[in-house]
Amino acid sequence: MQSTRHTGTGPMRRGAGYALCSALLLIAGAAFASSPKGTVTRAPGEITTAVQTITSAGPLDSIFLGVDAATQISYAGDPAYQVFPPSTTPGDYGTFIVVDDALYAPDFSGHGSSATGSIGIYTAFTPISQSGVSGSGTSADPFTVTTAVAVGATGLTLTHVDKYVVGDENYRTDATLTNAGGAPVDAILYRAMDCYLGGTDRGYGFVNGTAVGCSLNPSNTPPGRIEQLVPLSAGNAYFEASYSQVWSAIGTHAPFDNTCRCDEEIDNGAGISWNVTVPANGSITRSHLTVFSPLGAQALFVTKTADQPSADAGATDGYTIVVSNPNSADATLDSIIDTLPAGFTYTTGSSSGATTADPTIASQILTWAGPFQVTANGTLSLHFSVSVSTTNGTYYNEATATGAALTIAGSGPTAPITVGGEPPPPPPPPQAAIPTPTLGGGMLALLALLVVGAGLYFSRRRLTR
């Protein structure tokens, strides 16, 4: 692994052909030279965006992370980078924020070139800090870069944590908005790119749930090369269209509209967005994977639902985990993993569906050992029961799975259960039996005399009349 910080317009490891083309463009163009796509190319002195690079054996062998929250990606063996412009670092891929009808974005004017003109007026993020590359590239210790920028004068700070595990065809981005103010802030958070798929600027689109991407074939049928944005946080919208339409949609300051020009071969881009409220003196995080697959292998999705949305304190409830496989080949899971909320406990012997075996339990983490097979274009479900917390509140649960050479999108915090009321009262103690009254012999004799006496009295009254 190598960490590099540099500014520039071209891949540092590309051949002489790319270098010559870049040089000719810079010499022949003035400070701004436009291509038919609307690309603006800048002279070396105007390139101000530094990047931190995660370099590894790949297959994502270089991930260029701009100090302005923009990104470029290299896939091992491909002749060009995966985001337009294909020889610029960073490229036209990044995070965008709308607050109070104002747009904040990476500083595309500081890149070597860009085709984001249709995005309209925006304020560039102000870089605060960027770490070096840490980690060893393993699943337990991924390569990690942390980047922080100020979102204008809104009082918000955007922090990116980008992670890559060597051997994966995806990397993870956790985008956190932190609010230093005393009032909540409503915002829209976008992640969007201008696709340059496997050396070509034209392609189709595809949608899987609320994940979206660019593909070699319409709706990735048959499976072929893809670039995909896979949300790990629920509640996102998506959009795939021409690259200029993607930028224009962000420029309207409205969320994406869940549409895809999937069956049209166009110069395309794609993105996802979330409507968020950042609490006063608090923060929110939205996460996703960026996937690149030459074979069109899409991410498997894990979803989670609660049996009942509410429960009494200490009562029984349950969860169902569903793993969906959108691919045309079966997938084998090594494990299914669930993280229970604090105070929740697994009910022994309650597992059903994928397995009836109990999981191993480490603190709140439940792990069911596979293998489990998820059929092509099919699903696998697992149900289990829990005792909920004895403390009132709303509790969220997370589930995921593992599998060799698989990209798996976990559920993120989901399946809320609201715990309310008091714990069920203990059963009342058994009551002592109440004795049935009985009459002794003396009482019976006295009662008999009274009856006889009363009879004689009423008989004499009738005779004297």
C-alpha positions in Angstrom: 0.0 0.0 0.0 1.2 3.5 -0.8 -0.2 6.8 0.4 0.4 9.8 -2.0 -0.8 13.4 -1.9 -0.6 15.3 -5.1 -2.3 17.6 -7.5 -2.7 16.9 -11.2 -4.8 16.1 -14.2 -3.6 12.7 -15.2 -3.0 9.2 -13.8 0.5 9.0 -12.4 0.9 5.5 -13.8 -0.7 5.8 -17.2 1.3 5.5 -20.4 2.9 8.1 -22.6 -0.2 8.3 -24.8 -2.2 9.8 -22.0 0.6 12.1 -20.9 1.0 13.4 -24.5 -2.7 14.0 -24.9 -2.8 15.9 -21.6 0.2 18.0 -22.6 -1.3 18.9 -25.9 -4.6 19.9 -24.3 -2.8 22.2 -21.8 -0.6 23.8 -24.4 -3.3 24.3 -27.1 -6.0 25.4 -24.6 -6.0 28.6 -22.7 -7.1 28.6 -19.2 -10.5 27.2 -20.2 -11.0 25.0 -23.2 -14.4 23.3 -23.8 -15.1 19.9 -25.4 -18.3 18.9 -27.1 -19.4 17.4 -23.7 -18.8 20.7 -22.0 -15.6 19.7 -20.3 -13.6 22.6 -18.9 -9.8 22.0 -18.9 -7.6 24.1 -16.8 -3.9 25.1 -16.9 -1.6 23.6 -14.3 -1.4 26.7 -12.1 -5.2 26.6 -11.6 -5.2 23.0 -10.3 -5.5 23.4 -6.6 -7.3 20.2 -5.3 -5.0 17.9 -3.4 -5.8 14.2 -3.1 -4.9 11.4 -0.8 -4.6 8.1 -2.6 -5.2 4.6 -1.4 -3.0 2.4 -3.5 -3.2 -1.4 -3.3 -3.2 -4.7 -5.3 -6.8 -3.9 -6.0 -8.9 -4.7 -7.9 -9.6 -1.1 -7.0 -5.9 -0.4 -7.2 -6.1 3.4 -6.7 -8.8 5.4 -4.9 -8.1 9.2 -5.2 -9.9 11.1 -2.4 -9.9 14.8 -2.9 -9.5 17.2 0.0 -12.8 18.8 -1.3 -14.9 15.5 -1.0 -14.5 14.5 -4.6 -13.2 11.1 -5.8 -11.7 9.2 -8.7 -11.3 5.4 -9.0 -9.0 3.1 -10.9 -9.8 -0.5 -11.6 -6.8 -2.8 -12.2 -6.2 -3.5 -15.9 -8.5 -0.8 -17.3 -7.0 1.8 -19.6 -8.7 4.8 -18.0 -10.2 5.8 -14.7 -13.9 4.9 -13.9 -15.3 8.5 -13.5 -15.3 11.2 -16.1 -13.0 13.0 -16.9 -11.0 9.7 -17.2 -7.6 11.2 -16.7 -8.3 13.7 -13.9 -7.9 13.2 -10.2 -10.3 13.7 -8.5 -13.1 13.3 -11.0 -16.7 14.3 -11.3 -17.9 12.2 -8.3 -18.5 13.5 -4.9 -20.9 14.6 -2.1 -23.3 17.6 -2.5 -25.3 19.3 0.2 -28.4 21.6 -0.1 -29.3 23.8 2.9 -31.8 26.6 2.8 -32.0 26.3 -1.0 -28.3 26.8 -1.4 -26.0 24.2 -2.9 -22.5 23.3 -1.5 -20.2 21.0 -3.6 -16.6 20.0 -4.3 -14.4 22.7 -5.8 -14.6 21.5 -9.4 -12.9 24.7 -10.5 -9.8 23.4 -8.8 -9.7 20.1 -10.7 -7.8 19.5 -13.8 -11.0 19.3 -15.8 -14.7 18.9 -15.2 -18.1 18.6 -17.0 -20.3 19.7 -14.1 -21.4 23.0 -15.6 -25.1 22.1 -15.6 -25.1 21.9 -11.8 -25.5 25.7 -11.7 -24.4 28.1 -8.9 -22.8 26.5 -5.9 -20.5 27.3 -3.0 -17.4 25.1 -2.8 -16.7 23.2 0.4 -13.9 24.7 2.6 -11.3 22.0 3.3 -10.7 21.6 7.1 -8.5 18.5 7.3 -7.6 15.2 5.6 -5.8 12.3 7.2 -3.2 10.0 5.7 -4.0 6.5 4.8 -4.3 4.2 7.8 -5.0 0.5 8.2 -3.6 -2.6 6.5 -6.3 -3.3 4.0 -7.8 -6.3 5.7 -11.5 -6.7 6.6 -10.6 -6.2 10.3 -8.4 -3.2 9.5 -9.3 -1.6 6.2 -7.4 1.2 4.5 -9.0 4.4 5.7 -8.9 8.1 4.9 -10.9 10.7 6.8 -11.7 14.0 5.1 -13.5 17.0 6.7 -14.9 20.1 5.0 -17.0 23.1 6.1 -20.4 23.5 4.5 -20.2 27.2 3.9 -21.5 29.3 6.8 -24.3 26.9 7.6 -22.6 25.7 10.8 -22.4 22.2 9.3 -19.3 20.1 8.9 -19.1 17.2 6.4 -16.8 14.4 7.4 -16.1 11.5 5.0 -14.6 8.2 6.2 -13.6 6.1 3.1 -12.6 2.5 3.6 -11.2 -0.2 1.3 -10.5 -3.9 1.8 -8.0 -5.3 -0.6 -9.7 -7.9 -2.9 -13.1 -6.2 -2.8 -14.8 -4.7 -5.8 -16.3 -2.0 -3.7 -15.3 0.6 -1.1 -17.4 2.2 1.6 -18.1 5.8 2.3 -19.6 7.1 5.6 -20.7 10.7 5.2 -21.4 12.5 8.5 -23.0 15.9 8.9 -22.3 17.6 12.2 -24.3 20.6 13.4 -22.5 23.1 15.7 -25.6 25.3 16.0 -28.4 25.4 18.6 -31.2 24.6 16.1 -31.8 21.6 13.9 -30.9 21.9 10.2 -32.8 20.4 7.3 -30.6 19.3 4.4 -30.4 17.1 1.3 -27.2 14.9 1.0 -26.3 13.6 -2.5 -23.7 11.2 -3.7 -23.4 11.4 -7.5 -21.0 10.6 -10.4 -20.5 11.0 -14.1 -19.8 7.3 -15.2 -16.9 6.4 -17.4 -17.6 2.6 -17.5 -14.6 0.5 -18.5 -13.1 3.0 -20.9 -16.4 4.3 -22.5 -18.5 7.4 -21.8 -21.8 5.8 -22.9 -23.9 3.1 -21.2 -27.2 2.0 -19.8 -28.6 2.2 -16.3 -30.0 -0.3 -13.8 -31.8 -0.3 -10.5 -31.8 -2.8 -7.7 -34.1 -1.8 -4.8 -32.9 1.7 -4.1 -29.4 1.1 -5.5 -28.6 2.5 -8.9 -25.8 2.4 -11.4 -24.4 2.5 -14.9 -24.2 -0.7 -16.9 -22.9 -2.1 -20.1 -26.3 -3.6 -20.9 -29.9 -2.4 -20.4 -30.9 -3.0 -16.7 -27.7 -5.1 -16.5 -29.3 -7.9 -18.6 -27.3 -10.0 -19.5 -24.9 -9.2 -16.7 -21.9 -7.1 -17.8 -19.6 -4.4 -16.5 -21.3 -2.1 -13.9 -20.7 0.9 -11.6 -23.2 0.9 -8.7 -24.1 3.1 -5.7 -25.4 0.8 -3.0 -27.0 2.6 0.0 -26.3 1.1 3.5 -28.6 3.7 5.1 -32.3 3.5 4.5 -34.5 6.2 3.1 -32.6 7.2 0.0 -33.9 8.2 -3.4 -32.0 7.4 -6.7 -31.6 8.8 -10.2 -29.9 7.6 -13.5 -30.0 9.7 -16.6 -27.6 11.7 -18.8 -24.7 13.1 -16.9 -25.9 16.7 -17.5 -29.4 15.7 -16.2 -27.9 14.3 -13.0 -26.0 17.6 -12.4 -29.1 19.6 -13.4 -31.2 17.6 -10.9 -28.9 18.5 -8.1 -29.0 22.1 -9.3 -32.7 22.2 -8.7 -32.0 21.6 -5.0 -34.6 18.9 -4.9 -34.2 15.2 -3.9 -33.7 12.7 -6.7 -37.0 11.3 -8.1 -36.4 7.5 -8.3 -36.3 7.3 -12.1 -33.9 5.6 -14.5 -33.3 5.8 -18.2 -32.2 2.2 -17.9 -32.9 1.0 -21.4 -31.3 4.0 -23.2 -27.7 4.1 -24.3 -26.5 7.6 -23.2 -23.6 9.5 -21.8 -24.9 8.8 -18.3 -24.4 9.4 -14.6 -26.1 8.2 -11.5 -26.7 9.3 -7.9 -28.5 8.7 -4.6 -29.9 11.3 -2.1 -31.2 11.5 1.4 -33.4 14.1 3.1 -32.0 14.6 6.5 -32.4 16.7 9.6 -29.2 17.3 11.6 -30.1 17.8 15.2 -28.9 20.8 17.2 -25.4 20.1 18.4 -25.7 16.7 16.9 -24.9 14.7 13.8 -26.3 12.2 11.3 -24.4 9.7 9.1 -25.4 8.2 5.7 -23.4 5.3 4.3 -23.1 3.5 1.0 -20.9 1.3 -1.1 -19.4 2.2 -4.5 -19.3 -1.0 -6.5 -17.3 -1.8 -9.7 -17.7 -5.2 -11.3 -16.5 -6.2 -14.8 -18.8 -9.3 -14.6 -21.9 -7.4 -13.5 -22.0 -9.0 -10.1 -24.5 -6.9 -8.1 -24.5 -6.5 -4.3 -26.7 -8.8 -2.2 -29.1 -6.9 0.0 -29.9 -7.6 3.7 -33.2 -6.3 5.0 -34.7 -6.6 8.5 -38.2 -6.3 9.9 -39.7 -6.6 13.3 -42.7 -8.8 14.0 -44.3 -6.1 16.0 -43.4 -2.4 15.9 -44.1 -2.0 19.6 -43.9 -4.1 22.7 -44.3 -3.9 26.5 -41.1 -3.6 28.5 -39.6 -7.0 28.8 -42.0 -8.7 26.5 -41.3 -11.1 23.5 -41.0 -9.9 20.0 -39.1 -11.2 16.9 -37.2 -10.3 13.8 -37.0 -11.6 10.2 -33.7 -11.2 8.2 -34.0 -11.5 4.4 -31.0 -11.8 2.1 -31.8 -11.0 -1.5 -29.7 -12.1 -4.5 -30.4 -10.2 -7.7 -27.7 -12.1 -9.7 -28.2 -14.9 -12.2 -25.9 -17.3 -10.2 -26.4 -18.8 -6.7 -24.5 -17.1 -3.8 -23.1 -18.9 -0.8 -23.1 -17.1 2.5 -20.5 -17.9 5.2 -22.5 -16.4 8.0 -25.5 -14.2 8.9 -24.9 -11.6 11.6 -27.3 -9.6 13.7 -26.5 -6.9 16.2 -29.2 -6.7 18.9 -30.1 -3.4 20.6 -28.9 -2.8 24.1 -31.1 -4.7 26.6 -32.5 -7.2 24.0 -31.8 -10.9 24.4 -32.1 -13.8 22.0 -34.6 -16.5 22.8 -32.9 -19.9 22.8 -34.3 -22.4 20.3 -36.2 -19.7 18.3 -34.3 -19.7 15.0 -36.2 -20.9 12.0 -35.9 -20.6 8.2 -32.3 -20.6 7.0 -31.4 -22.7 10.1 -32.8 -23.9 13.3 -29.4 -23.8 15.1 -28.8 -21.2 17.7 -26.3 -18.5 16.9 -23.0 -17.9 18.8 -23.5 -14.9 21.0 -20.8 -12.3 21.8 -22.2 -9.4 23.7 -25.1 -8.2 21.5 -23.8 -9.8 18.3 -25.5 -13.0 17.1 -23.7 -15.0 14.4 -25.3 -18.0 12.6 -22.6 -20.1 10.9 -23.2 -21.2 7.3 -22.9 -22.2 4.6 -26.2 -20.8 3.5 -27.2 -20.8 -0.2 -29.2 -17.9 -1.7 -30.6 -19.0 -5.0 -30.2 -16.9 -8.2 -32.7 -14.1 -8.2 -34.0 -15.5 -4.9 -34.1 -14.8 -1.2 -33.1 -16.5 2.0 -34.9 -15.7 5.3 -34.1 -16.3 9.0 -36.5 -15.6 11.8 -35.8 -15.5 15.6 -37.4 -14.3 18.8 -36.1 -11.9 21.4 -37.0 -10.5 24.8 -37.0 -6.7 24.4 -35.4 -4.3 26.8 -37.1 -3.4 30.1 -36.3 0.3 29.5 -38.7 2.4 27.4 -37.6 3.8 24.1 -37.2 3.1 20.4 -34.6 0.5 19.5 -33.0 -0.2 16.1 -31.4 -3.4 14.8 -28.8 -4.1 12.2 -28.1 -7.2 10.2 -25.6 -8.3 7.6 -24.0 -11.4 6.1 -20.6 -12.5 4.9 -19.5 -14.5 1.9 -16.3 -15.0 -0.1 -16.0 -12.7 -3.2 -19.5 -11.3 -2.5 -20.5 -7.6 -2.1 -23.2 -7.6 0.6 -25.1 -4.5 1.7 -26.1 -4.7 5.3 -29.5 -3.4 6.5 -28.1 -0.5 8.5 -30.1 0.7 11.6 -33.6 -0.5 10.9 -36.6 -2.6 12.2 -37.5 -0.2 15.0 -39.3 -1.5 18.0 -40.8 1.0 20.4 -40.7 -0.3 24.0 -43.4 1.3 26.2 -45.3 0.6 29.5 -44.1 -1.3 32.5 -42.7 -4.8 32.6 -45.5 -7.4 32.9 -46.5 -7.6 36.6 -45.7 -10.9 38.4 -48.6 -13.3 38.8 -50.6 -12.8 42.1 -49.8 -15.1 45.0 -52.2 -18.0 45.4 -55.1 -17.2 47.7 -55.9 -19.3 50.7 -59.1 -21.3 50.3 -62.1 -19.8 52.1 -63.7 -22.5 54.3 -67.4 -23.4 53.7 -69.5 -22.7 56.9 -70.9 -25.8 58.6 -73.5 -26.3 61.4 -72.7 -28.4 64.5 -75.2 -30.8 66.1 -76.4 -28.4 68.7 -77.2 -25.8 66.1 -79.1 -28.3 64.1 -81.3 -29.3 67.1 -82.1 -25.7 67.9 -83.0 -25.0 64.3 -85.4 -28.0 64.4 -87.1 -26.8 67.6 -87.6 -23.3 66.0 -89.2 -24.8 63.0 -91.5 -27.1 65.0 -92.5 -24.2 67.3 -93.2 -21.9 64.4 -95.4 -24.6 62.9 -97.5 -25.1 66.2 -97.9 -21.3 66.5 -99.4 -20.8 63.0 -101.6 -24.0 63.5 -103.3 -22.6 66.7 -104.0 -19.2 65.0 -105.9 -20.9 62.3 -108.0 -22.9 64.9 -109.0 -19.8 67.0 -110.5 -17.9 64.0 
